[in-house]
Amino acid sequence: MRLSGRVLVAIPAFIAVMALLWLVGGWWRGGPLQSAHEFTVRDGSTLTSVAGDLSKAGAIGSSRDFLIRAKLLGSHDPVQAGDFKLPRHASEAGILDQLQHGKPIRRLVTIPEGMPSVMVYERLMAEPLLTGKIAIPAEGSILPDSYAYQRGDTRASVVKRMQDAMTKFLSVAWPQRKPTTVVTTPEQAVTLASIVEKETGKAGERRMVAGVLSNRLRIGMMLGADATTIYPITKGKPLGRMIRESELRDPNPYNTRAVAGLPPGPITNPGRESILAVLDPAPTKALYYVADGTGGHVFSDTLEEHNRNVAKWRAIRRARGE
């Protein structure tokens, strides 16, 4: 049976139309994802490896077809490493654009100012998308901040970034210290700043507290900070009870109510502002401070004045039924 000339002409045209529909329709048509899906592009991934992973995840029908369409119709920009949220029925065109130009999911682990290293450790170990084990970081080595991470990052790599951030900050802050600072090394600055961090929760008081503690160190007076006394007991966690008299008298090197000078190391991870406060303490003659009932402190130059302020604070506590 011989085909007419019209039929012979129509066959290639039909094939061309079908190929065009396969190419364009498959590129823009909604894909097989039945619900939104989180997809990870690993570091060093190529478009070919990503296509295979997309096929395994059920986001595309065929990795081969996807690669052909991507090379003919898609951008030639590289895919980004990171986690991406692919919407339900995402098209191949939409998926490639998301992986090339979209914003990866941003995950953050936040270390607040004054968080001790044992709690930094617990926070990182509780992050289910991080991998690997770590030891408790050295106290004072972590710079409090929010740190981004991706699924599968190691906890060790996150700790290193936190510690590198502290090292970098100190390298900039230390050369800018004022002549009035009492500390002589960056390590001492972090140690004293960790006490300032624990002694006041008010940002506006940091330099004043640093000034008082600096004055005490200059004259050999004990710092008298309860937070240092607690540290050997809890490693920086809340004590949850009153400090015992025996603990206040214990002559361990962290007990600044029994031993003069700085403790042997930091008692928490101080933030930038507390470190800067130590490097530029407020000019003051004050040697004492006590809580004022509002979350802050009242400062005094003499013991007589301080005792009056302590009496006022005790009266406030009695009125509150404490």
C-alpha positions in Angstrom: 0.0 0.0 0.0 1.5 3.3 -1.1 1.0 6.4 1.0 0.0 9.7 -0.6 2.3 12.6 -0.7 0.1 14.5 1.8 0.3 11.7 4.3 4.1 11.5 3.9 4.3 15.2 4.6 1.9 15.0 7.5 3.9 12.3 9.4 7.0 14.4 10.0 4.8 17.4 10.9 2.9 15.2 13.4 6.1 13.9 14.9 7.4 17.5 15.2 4.3 18.6 17.0 4.4 15.7 19.4 8.0 16.4 20.1 7.2 20.0 20.7 4.4 19.1 23.1 6.7 16.6 24.9 9.4 19.3 25.2 7.3 22.3 26.1 4.4 20.6 27.8 6.6 18.4 29.9 8.7 21.4 31.0 5.8 23.6 32.1 3.2 21.0 33.1 2.5 20.4 36.8 4.7 17.6 38.1 4.0 14.4 40.1 4.5 15.8 43.6 1.3 15.2 45.6 2.3 17.6 48.4 5.0 20.2 49.2 8.4 18.5 49.6 11.7 19.6 51.1 14.6 18.8 48.8 18.3 19.0 49.6 21.0 19.9 47.1 24.3 18.7 48.5 27.6 20.6 48.2 29.3 19.8 44.9 26.1 18.5 43.2 25.8 18.7 39.4 22.6 19.0 37.4 22.9 15.3 36.5 23.1 14.2 40.1 20.3 16.6 41.1 18.1 15.1 38.4 18.7 11.7 39.8 17.8 12.8 43.3 14.7 14.6 42.0 13.5 11.4 40.3 14.1 9.4 43.5 12.1 11.9 45.5 9.2 11.7 43.1 9.5 15.3 42.0 10.0 14.6 38.3 9.0 11.7 36.1 12.3 11.0 34.4 15.8 12.2 35.1 16.7 11.7 31.5 13.8 13.7 30.2 14.3 16.4 32.8 18.0 16.8 31.7 17.1 17.1 28.1 14.4 19.8 28.7 16.7 21.6 31.2 19.5 21.8 28.7 17.2 23.0 25.9 14.8 25.3 27.8 16.4 26.1 31.2 19.0 28.5 32.4 22.6 27.3 32.4 23.2 28.8 35.9 24.5 26.3 38.4 22.3 24.8 41.1 22.7 26.0 44.6 23.6 23.9 47.6 21.0 24.0 50.4 17.5 22.9 51.3 14.6 24.0 49.2 10.8 23.8 49.6 9.2 22.4 46.4 5.5 23.2 46.1 2.8 20.6 45.3 2.8 19.7 41.5 5.9 21.9 40.9 6.8 21.9 37.2 10.2 21.0 35.9 10.7 24.6 34.9 9.7 25.8 38.4 11.9 23.2 40.1 15.0 24.2 38.2 14.4 27.9 38.7 14.0 27.3 42.4 17.2 25.3 42.7 19.2 27.9 40.6 17.7 31.2 41.8 15.5 30.6 44.8 16.4 31.2 48.4 17.3 28.0 50.3 15.5 27.4 53.6 17.3 29.3 56.3 17.8 27.4 59.5 19.2 29.1 62.5 20.5 28.0 65.9 20.5 30.9 68.3 23.0 31.2 71.2 21.8 34.1 73.5 24.2 36.3 75.4 25.3 34.6 78.6 24.5 31.0 77.6 27.1 28.7 79.2 28.9 26.2 77.0 27.1 23.2 78.6 23.8 24.6 77.4 25.3 25.4 73.9 26.3 21.8 73.8 22.8 20.7 74.7 21.2 23.0 72.2 23.3 21.7 69.3 22.9 18.1 70.3 19.1 18.7 70.3 19.1 19.9 66.6 17.9 16.8 64.7 19.2 18.0 61.3 22.8 18.4 62.5 25.1 15.4 62.5 28.0 14.0 64.6 29.0 14.3 68.2 30.8 17.1 70.0 32.5 17.8 73.3 31.3 20.7 75.4 33.0 23.7 73.9 35.5 25.6 76.0 33.7 28.2 78.2 33.9 31.7 76.7 34.9 30.5 73.3 31.5 30.9 71.6 30.3 34.3 70.4 26.5 34.5 71.1 24.6 35.1 67.9 22.3 33.3 65.4 24.1 30.9 63.1 22.7 29.5 59.8 23.1 25.8 59.0 21.9 23.3 56.5 20.5 19.8 56.9 23.4 17.4 57.4 25.9 19.9 58.6 28.1 18.6 61.4 27.8 20.0 64.9 31.5 20.3 64.9 31.4 22.6 61.9 28.8 24.8 63.6 30.9 25.1 66.8 33.9 26.0 64.7 32.0 28.9 63.1 30.8 30.1 66.5 34.4 30.0 67.9 35.9 31.6 64.7 33.3 34.4 65.2 34.6 35.0 68.7 38.2 34.9 67.6 37.5 37.4 64.8 35.5 39.7 67.1 38.3 39.8 69.7 40.9 40.5 67.1 39.0 43.6 66.2 37.8 44.7 69.6 41.0 44.1 71.6 43.2 46.7 69.7 40.5 49.3 70.4 40.5 48.9 74.2 40.7 52.0 76.3 43.6 52.8 78.7 41.0 52.6 81.5 40.5 48.9 81.1 41.9 46.7 83.9 42.4 43.6 81.8 45.7 42.9 80.2 44.9 40.0 77.8 41.9 39.1 75.6 41.4 36.0 77.7 41.0 38.2 80.8 38.6 40.4 78.9 36.4 37.4 78.1 36.5 36.2 81.7 35.5 39.6 83.2 32.9 40.1 80.5 31.3 36.8 81.4 30.8 38.1 85.0 29.4 41.4 83.7 27.0 39.3 81.5 25.7 37.4 84.5 25.6 40.4 86.9 23.2 42.5 85.0 20.4 41.9 82.5 20.1 45.6 81.6 22.1 46.6 78.5 22.5 50.2 79.8 24.2 49.0 83.0 27.0 46.9 81.4 29.6 49.6 81.3 28.8 50.7 84.9 29.0 47.1 86.2 32.3 46.7 84.3 33.5 49.9 85.9 32.7 48.7 89.5 34.3 45.3 88.9 37.3 47.0 87.4 37.7 49.3 90.4 37.6 46.3 92.7 40.2 44.4 90.7 42.5 47.5 90.8 42.5 47.7 94.6 42.7 43.9 95.2 39.1 43.8 96.5 37.1 40.6 96.0 34.7 40.8 93.1 31.9 39.2 95.2 29.9 37.9 92.2 27.5 35.1 93.2 27.5 33.8 89.6 31.2 32.8 89.9 30.5 30.9 93.1 27.7 29.0 91.4 29.7 28.1 88.3 31.7 25.1 89.7 28.4 23.6 91.0 26.3 23.9 87.9 28.7 24.8 85.0 26.7 27.9 84.5 23.1 26.5 84.7 20.7 28.1 87.2 21.3 26.9 90.7 17.6 26.6 91.5 18.1 27.4 95.2 19.9 29.8 97.6 23.6 29.6 97.8 24.7 27.7 100.9 27.0 29.4 103.5 29.5 26.6 103.0 29.6 27.3 99.3 30.1 31.0 100.0 33.1 30.2 102.2 34.6 27.5 100.0 38.0 28.9 98.9 37.9 27.4 95.3 39.3 29.7 92.7 35.9 30.5 91.2 34.5 31.8 94.5 35.0 35.5 94.2 33.5 36.0 97.6 36.4 34.1 99.1 39.3 34.7 96.7 40.4 38.0 95.3 41.1 38.5 91.6 39.6 37.0 88.5 38.4 33.4 88.4 40.6 31.1 86.3 38.3 31.4 83.3 35.0 32.5 82.0 31.8 31.5 83.6 29.6 31.8 80.4 29.8 32.9 76.8 29.6 36.8 77.0 28.1 38.8 74.1 29.8 41.6 72.2 28.4 44.4 74.4 29.7 42.9 77.6 33.2 42.5 76.1 33.1 46.0 74.8 32.0 47.2 78.3 35.1 45.6 79.9 37.4 47.1 77.3 35.8 50.6 77.9 34.3 50.6 81.4 32.3 53.5 82.7 34.3 56.2 84.6 33.1 55.7 88.1 34.3 55.6 91.7 31.6 53.1 92.7 32.7 49.9 94.4 29.3 48.5 95.2 25.9 47.8 93.6 22.7 46.0 94.7 19.4 45.3 93.0 16.9 48.1 93.0 13.7 46.1 92.5 13.2 47.1 88.9 15.6 44.6 87.3 18.5 47.0 87.5 20.9 48.1 90.2 21.8 51.1 92.4 25.5 51.9 92.6 27.4 53.4 95.5 30.9 54.6 96.3 31.0 53.7 100.0 30.1 50.7 102.1 27.9 52.9 104.3 25.9 54.0 101.3 25.8 50.5 100.0 24.4 49.1 103.3 21.6 51.6 103.1 20.8 50.5 99.6 20.9 46.8 100.7 18.4 47.6 103.5 16.1 49.2 100.9 16.4 46.1 98.7 15.6 43.8 101.6 12.5 45.9 102.4 11.3 45.6 98.8 11.7 41.8 99.0 9.8 41.6 102.3 7.0 43.6 100.8 6.9 41.2 97.9 6.8 38.3 100.4 10.1 36.9 99.2 
